[in-house]
Amino acid sequence: MVTGASRGIGRATVDAILARGGKVVAVARDEGLLGALQASWPNHVRALPADLQHLDRIPELAGRAVDAFGSVDGLVNCAGVARYEPVGAIDLASVEAQLRVNLIAPLFFSQALALHLRASGGSIVNVSSTLSERAAPHTVVYAATKAALNAVTRGLALELASSGVRVNAVLPGGVETDMLRAPRLQPGETLDPGEIEARVASQLAGLAALHPLGGRLGTPEEVAAVILSVLDQTWQTGSLVTIDGGLSLA
Ligand SMILES: NC(=O)c1ccc[n+]([C@@H]2O[C@H](COP(=O)([O-])OP(=O)(O)OC[C@H]3O[C@@H](n4cnc5c(N)ncnc54)[C@H](OP(=O)(O)O)[C@@H]3O)[C@@H](O)[C@H]2O)c1
């Protein structure tokens, strides 16, 4: 089961699982993208469109995921949301929205699927971020949700170890996805479309330059390869695995 399966790192993870003959239950909001994915892989993909802001749906979604192919042996909690907000512009609605998708949904999916994963000696990978350990401007809330996700990863890993279920986190640096293509604006700032394009290009170039390895962002495929590798490791649990082109060293 992969959440955030419609785009970016989650979609690359789905593609990597399919490439090795696996089956995937794909969760995200975008019904069109998930429908097209299922249409291309009718025997290997089940689309479960859902908005993870609605946490009360998680037990039902987990049940449908198990029913889709008869069992679930891996869970990749990849859905995530980042709101770039300077201190002074953070409100409760934004904090709650980021907490729901980035922290509470992974926790509740893990809890709902733990029993099923036990049957298969299964594995959970939570997609965290280097920002959980390294401060950057305008990401206070996002970073806090990912730091809490790291704590959830370690706590679940300890509690589920006796069941044979492994729980790890993957911490990417900057990766070329839609998440980084949102223009970062100051409160009250407005830009015309040309200015937005220029702002995003300058943001991406500035971020890429922070990565010592090649001065570039990562690709979703590079991160997906690590997610699959961590999913497979039979003697690894509670680990926070960084894949960041050396960003954490800089
Ligand atoms: N890109 C980076 O530089 C970077 C770095 C470190 C960590 N990460 C983490 O990597 C993960 C994937 O992000 P990405 O970079 O691939 O970003 P992305 O391209 O923006 O993809 C985000 C995914 O999350 C899903 N999602 C967002 N809100 C949702 C909601 N309310 N309900 C259900 N699904 C929702 C989106 O699907 P729909 O829009 O279809 O719902 C989409 O599939 C996230 O956890 C992110 O925090 C990213």
The ligand as an SDF file (V2000), in Angstrom:
LIG
                    3D

 48 52  0  0  0  0  0  0  0  0999 V2000
   10.1300   16.9070   -2.6660 N   0  0  0  0  0  0  0  0  0  0  0  0
   10.9920   17.0460   -1.6740 C   0  0  0  0  0  0  0  0  0  0  0  0
   11.9780   17.8000   -1.7600 O   0  0  0  0  0  0  0  0  0  0  0  0
   10.8200   16.2520   -0.4010 C   0  0  0  0  0  0  0  0  0  0  0  0
   11.8750   16.2620    0.5130 C   0  0  0  0  0  0  0  0  0  0  0  0
   11.7470   15.5330    1.6880 C   0  0  0  0  0  0  0  0  0  0  0  0
   10.6060   14.8140    1.9440 C   0  0  0  0  0  0  0  0  0  0  0  0
    9.5780   14.8280    1.0340 N   0  0  0  0  0  0  0  0  0  0  0  0
    8.3850   14.0440    1.3880 C   0  0  0  0  0  0  0  0  0  0  0  0
    8.1410   13.1170    0.3420 O   0  0  0  0  0  0  0  0  0  0  0  0
    6.7570   12.7810    0.3390 C   0  0  0  0  0  0  0  0  0  0  0  0
    6.2280   12.8820   -1.0840 C   0  0  0  0  0  0  0  0  0  0  0  0
    6.2870   14.2440   -1.4960 O   0  0  0  0  0  0  0  0  0  0  0  0
    6.6120   14.6710   -2.9960 P   0  0  0  0  0  0  0  0  0  0  0  0
    7.8560   15.4380   -2.9730 O   0  0  0  0  0  0  0  0  0  0  0  0
    6.4630   13.5070   -3.9010 O   0  0  0  0  0  0  0  0  0  0  0  0
    5.4430   15.7470   -3.2100 O   0  0  0  0  0  0  0  0  0  0  0  0
    4.2230   15.8580   -4.2190 P   0  0  0  0  0  0  0  0  0  0  0  0
    4.6770   15.6050   -5.5990 O   0  0  0  0  0  0  0  0  0  0  0  0
    3.5900   17.1440   -3.8650 O   0  0  0  0  0  0  0  0  0  0  0  0
    3.2950   14.6300   -3.7950 O   0  0  0  0  0  0  0  0  0  0  0  0
    2.5640   14.6400   -2.5970 C   0  0  0  0  0  0  0  0  0  0  0  0
    1.6570   13.4320   -2.5920 C   0  0  0  0  0  0  0  0  0  0  0  0
    0.8720   13.4460   -1.3880 O   0  0  0  0  0  0  0  0  0  0  0  0
   -0.5000   13.3280   -1.7270 C   0  0  0  0  0  0  0  0  0  0  0  0
   -1.3230   14.0710   -0.7950 N   0  0  0  0  0  0  0  0  0  0  0  0
   -1.1470   15.3520   -0.3710 C   0  0  0  0  0  0  0  0  0  0  0  0
   -2.1610   15.7220    0.4320 N   0  0  0  0  0  0  0  0  0  0  0  0
   -2.9870   14.6460    0.5140 C   0  0  0  0  0  0  0  0  0  0  0  0
   -4.2210   14.4140    1.1680 C   0  0  0  0  0  0  0  0  0  0  0  0
   -4.8320   15.3600    1.9070 N   0  0  0  0  0  0  0  0  0  0  0  0
   -4.8090   13.2010    1.0340 N   0  0  0  0  0  0  0  0  0  0  0  0
   -4.2240   12.2390    0.2810 C   0  0  0  0  0  0  0  0  0  0  0  0
   -3.0640   12.4000   -0.3680 N   0  0  0  0  0  0  0  0  0  0  0  0
   -2.4530   13.5990   -0.2640 C   0  0  0  0  0  0  0  0  0  0  0  0
   -0.5800   13.9260   -3.1490 C   0  0  0  0  0  0  0  0  0  0  0  0
   -1.6600   13.3810   -3.8670 O   0  0  0  0  0  0  0  0  0  0  0  0
   -3.0080   14.1900   -4.2950 P   0  0  0  0  0  0  0  0  0  0  0  0
   -2.6200   15.6040   -4.5400 O   0  0  0  0  0  0  0  0  0  0  0  0
   -3.4890   13.4380   -5.4860 O   0  0  0  0  0  0  0  0  0  0  0  0
   -3.8650   14.0260   -3.1040 O   0  0  0  0  0  0  0  0  0  0  0  0
    0.7140   13.4330   -3.7770 C   0  0  0  0  0  0  0  0  0  0  0  0
    0.5590   12.1220   -4.2760 O   0  0  0  0  0  0  0  0  0  0  0  0
    6.0840   13.7450    1.3140 C   0  0  0  0  0  0  0  0  0  0  0  0
    5.8350   13.0820    2.5360 O   0  0  0  0  0  0  0  0  0  0  0  0
    7.1090   14.8420    1.5020 C   0  0  0  0  0  0  0  0  0  0  0  0
    6.9710   15.4770    2.7350 O   0  0  0  0  0  0  0  0  0  0  0  0
    9.6600   15.5250   -0.1200 C   0  0  0  0  0  0  0  0  0  0  0  0
  1  2  1  0
  2  3  2  0
  2  4  1  0
  4  5  1  0
  4 48  2  0
  5  6  2  0
  6  7  1  0
  7  8  2  0
  8  9  1  0
  8 48  1  0
  9 10  1  0
  9 46  1  0
 10 11  1  0
 11 12  1  0
 11 44  1  0
 12 13  1  0
 13 14  1  0
 14 15  2  0
 14 16  1  0
 14 17  1  0
 17 18  1  0
 18 19  2  0
 18 20  1  0
 18 21  1  0
 21 22  1  0
 22 23  1  0
 23 24  1  0
 23 42  1  0
 24 25  1  0
 25 26  1  0
 25 36  1  0
 26 27  1  0
 26 35  1  0
 27 28  2  0
 28 29  1  0
 29 30  1  0
 29 35  2  0
 30 31  1  0
 30 32  2  0
 32 33  1  0
 33 34  2  0
 34 35  1  0
 36 37  1  0
 36 42  1  0
 37 38  1  0
 38 39  2  0
 38 40  1  0
 38 41  1  0
 42 43  1  0
 44 45  1  0
 44 46  1  0
 46 47  1  0
M  CHG  2   8   1  16  -1
M  END
$$$$
